[in-house]
Amino acid sequence: MYGTKGKIDLAFEYQSQASILRPSIHSRRAKLTVKFQDLYEFTVEGNVDDVNVLNEVREKVRQRGRVWLELEASKGANWYLHTTIGQGSALTPSLKLSALANAITLKKLIRKGVPPVLRPKIWFSLSGAAKKKSTVPESYYDDLTKAVEGKVTPATRQIDHDLPRTFPGHPWLDTPEGHAALRRVLVVYSFRDSDVGYCQGLNYVAALLLLVMKTEEDAFWMLAVLLENVLVNDCYTNNLSGCHVEQRVFKDLLVKKCPRIASHLEALEFDVSLVTTEWFLCLFSKSLPSETTLRVWDVIFHEGAKFIFNVALAIFKMKEDELLVTHHVGEVINVLQMTTHHLFDPDDLLTVALDKIGSMTTNNISKQRKKQEPEVMKELDQRIRRLNFLKMEGK
């Protein structure tokens, strides 16, 4: 039987060992894995802190939605269309100033995030999709859908193979109705542009466009403007030459923007394209949570494909300390995958992408691409020659 003093001493002893005898509440919560739905009804896994972050993001989205709606009330429903600063005497100085003010406001707002309810019309207008659609008859999509129905090509066979693997478990995409809608968008585009046809990765991009745009036709035109105007040429053609160019440009940028990381990964003989190829082909849709991906797309549709490099560099930059202590390739991949899968707060990523990576102009990126193109085409040509030689030897 312990006396009173003995009990007090024992209590103090237990308290001093509490951190050893049992994990803290925070560490237990961090290890507790739960499943929950994000803003676009994807089921994701995370800990309790991730759930709290997602709830905070939902509140931010609501607050930003109010800002956009207030601007629409004061400036007009389509105020964001009046951001082009015209030339010549037809436009008065006051109108030019108004357009400039709108352009500055719009850029800031888009970088902070377009509310989900407004994304369909904002994207459709600012990306150029509306203008592209206006150049063809109103019935273009329906006519093409009917014209290609029942036709079988290598592209349609690959699309059919990939449909069940596109965001499995999603309450709408992974249903007969969702599969049918996604199939039509992809098949119709494969006939619109036979050079692209269909490339794995486009299924994830088109699926997310469907969720945002709500209608097949609008998703189709967003896919068209993305592939034909926003992204670099030949990213999705048979030899993926455009994607290879982008990977080379990214590697050069990593050396310039994150030299310590680039040097460490080179010492490990780690090829960053092992992870970044999927980022570029799927536009992060397979790697980042949905709202984070779409926040990235907000900027891409307004400022162009150069922002893809900012985001990819930011992911490495955010985990610089962890990456610098990795010892093998598997560790590097694990750090990057854990990072992307848990980036539930888009602001964390975009703050680094916009503020810490620094500005990269479209002109400079274009120069880098032109610099890399000859070497990429040379390597692809050598690869084709080797394959043809092996085929000849096999006969």
FENHU-V418606 format. One line per field, one symbol per residue. ss: DSSP state (A for helix, B for strand, O for the rest). phi: phi as a letter, one per 20 degrees, with the letter a starting at -180 (. if undefined). burial: b if it has 24 or more other C-alpha atoms within 12 Angstrom, else e. A space follows every 50 residues. Layout:
ss: ???
phi: ???
burial: ???
This chain:
ss: OOOAAAAAAAAAAAAAOAAAAOOOAAAAAAAOOBBBBOOOOOBBBBOAAA AAAAAAAAAAAAAAAAAAAAAAAAAOOOAAAOOOOOOOOOOOAAAAAAAA AAAAAAAAAAAAOOOAAAAAAAAAAAOOAAAAAOOOOOOAAAAAAAAAOO OOOAAAAAAAAAAOOOOOOOOOOOOAAAAAAAAAAAAAAAAAOOOOOOOO OAAAAAAAAAAAAOOAAAAAAAAAAAAAAAOOOOOOOOOOAAAAAAAAAA AAAAAAAOAAAAAAAAAOOOOOAAAAAAAAAAOOOOOOOAAAAAAAAAAA AAAOOAAAAAAAAAAAAAOAAAAAOOOOAAAAAAAAAAAAAOOOOAAAAA AAAAAAOOOOOAAAAAAAAAAAAAAAAAAAAAAAAAAAAAAAAAO
phi: .effffffgfffffffdgfefbffgfffffefecdbeefdmeecdadfff fffffffgfffffffffffffffedofdgffedeefdnffdfgfffffff fffffffffffeoeggfeggffgffffoffffffecggegffffgffegn fdcgfffffffegfeelgnffdfecgffffffffffffffefcffembcg offffffffffffmdffffffffffffeceeffmfdfgelgffffgffff ffffffecfffgfffffeleeffgdfgfgffelmfedeggffgffffgfg fedofgfgfgffffffffdgffffdfdbggfffffffffffdefegfgff fffeeefnfceffffffffffeggfffffffffffffffffffff
burial: eeeeeeeeeeeeeeeeeeeeeeeeeeeeeeeeeeeebbbbebebbbbebb beebeebbeebeebbebbeeeeeeeeeebbbbbeeeeeeeeeeeeeeebe ebbeebeebbbbbbbbebbbbbbbbbbbbbebbeeeeeeebeebbeeeee eeeebbebbbebbbebbeebebbbeeebbbbbbbbbbbbbbbeeebbbbb bbbbbbbbbbbbbbbbbbbbbbbbbbbbbbbbbbbbbeebbbbbbbbbbb bbbbeebbeebbebbeeeebbbbebbbbbbbbbbbbbbbbbbbbbbbbbb bbbbbbbbbbbbbbbbbbbbeebbeeeebeebbebbbebbbbbbbbbbbb eebbeebeebeeeebeebbeebbeebeeeeeeeeeeeeeeeeeee
